Amino acid sequence: MALIQNSPVLLLFVVAAIYIQLDQAAQNTIPGRCWCPKSVKFTKGNMTDFQVLERHPGCDKTELIVTMAEADNSTAQICINTQGKMAKNFLKCWERIKKEESRKMECINKRRKTE
C-alpha cells in the first residue's frame, strides 16, 4: 500500500532524472559550443601543460588550451588560436607523439628550446 502512495513521487523523481540527462546531452551537441570563445596567437611564460580538444559535434574547430604557471604559484589556462605558428607547431608535435598524454612534455620542452 505504501508503494502505491509513493508512486507519484517516484515517477516525478524518475522524470526529473531523465530530464536532467537529456538536458546535459543537448548541451554537449549544440553547434558552436566550444571551450574557447576567444583565443590569442601566442603566449610567453612557463607553460606546464596543454590540451588539444579535437572537433566534436558541439564545436566545429580544434582547440588548444595551454596551462601557464603564474608568479604567485597559481596557474592560468589560455586558449591559443590554432591558425598561429605556435599552435601549429604544438599540433604537429601532438600528432608526432601519437597523442600520448605521457609524452606531452616533449612538445613543451621543444617549445622552450625555440624561445
C-alpha positions in Angstrom: 0.0 0.0 0.0 2.9 2.4 0.8 4.4 1.8 -2.6 1.2 2.9 -4.3 1.1 6.1 -2.3 4.8 6.9 -3.1 4.3 6.1 -6.9 3.7 9.7 -7.9 6.9 10.8 -6.0 8.9 8.0 -7.6 7.5 8.9 -11.0 8.4 12.5 -10.5 11.9 11.6 -9.4 12.5 9.4 -12.5 11.1 12.0 -14.9 13.4 14.7 -13.3 16.4 12.4 -13.6 15.7 11.7 -17.3 15.1 15.4 -18.0 18.5 16.3 -16.4 20.3 13.7 -18.5 18.6 14.9 -21.7 19.4 18.5 -21.0 23.1 17.7 -20.4 23.2 15.7 -23.6 21.7 18.5 -25.5 24.3 21.0 -24.2 27.1 18.8 -25.5 25.7 18.6 -29.0 24.7 22.2 -29.7 26.8 23.5 -32.6 29.1 26.3 -31.6 29.6 25.2 -28.0 33.4 25.4 -27.8 35.6 25.7 -24.7 37.4 28.7 -26.2 35.2 31.6 -27.2 38.3 33.8 -27.6 41.9 32.9 -28.2 45.4 34.6 -28.5 48.0 34.0 -31.2 50.8 33.1 -28.7 51.9 33.4 -25.1 55.1 33.7 -23.3 56.0 32.3 -19.9 56.3 29.0 -18.1 54.0 26.5 -19.7 53.3 23.5 -17.6 50.6 21.6 -19.6 48.4 21.7 -22.7 45.2 20.1 -24.0 44.2 19.5 -27.6 40.4 19.4 -27.9 39.5 17.8 -31.3 36.5 18.8 -33.3 33.3 17.3 -31.9 29.5 17.7 -32.6 29.4 20.7 -30.2 32.4 22.5 -31.7 33.5 22.6 -35.3 37.1 23.5 -34.6 40.2 22.0 -32.9 41.1 23.9 -29.8 44.4 24.3 -28.0 44.4 25.2 -24.3 47.7 25.8 -22.5 48.3 25.9 -18.8 50.7 28.6 -17.7 52.4 28.9 -14.3 51.9 32.3 -12.7 54.4 34.1 -10.5 52.2 33.5 -7.4 52.3 29.7 -8.0 48.8 29.7 -9.4 48.0 28.5 -12.9 46.1 30.1 -15.8 44.6 28.4 -18.8 44.9 30.2 -22.1 43.3 29.4 -25.4 45.7 29.6 -28.3 44.5 30.3 -31.9 45.2 27.2 -33.8 45.9 29.2 -37.0 49.0 30.7 -35.4 52.6 29.4 -35.8 52.9 28.5 -32.1 49.7 26.4 -32.1 50.6 24.7 -35.5 53.9 23.6 -34.0 52.1 22.2 -31.0 49.6 20.4 -33.1 52.4 18.9 -35.3 54.2 17.7 -32.2 50.9 16.3 -30.8 50.5 14.3 -33.9 54.1 13.2 -33.9 53.9 11.8 -30.4 50.7 10.0 -31.5 48.5 11.9 -29.0 50.1 10.2 -26.0 49.4 12.1 -22.8 52.5 10.8 -21.1 54.7 12.4 -23.8 53.3 15.9 -23.7 56.4 17.3 -22.1 58.3 16.6 -25.3 56.2 19.2 -27.0 56.5 21.7 -24.1 60.3 21.3 -23.9 60.6 21.7 -27.7 58.8 25.0 -27.4 61.2 26.1 -24.7 64.2 25.5 -26.8 62.8 27.6 -29.6 62.2 30.7 -27.4 
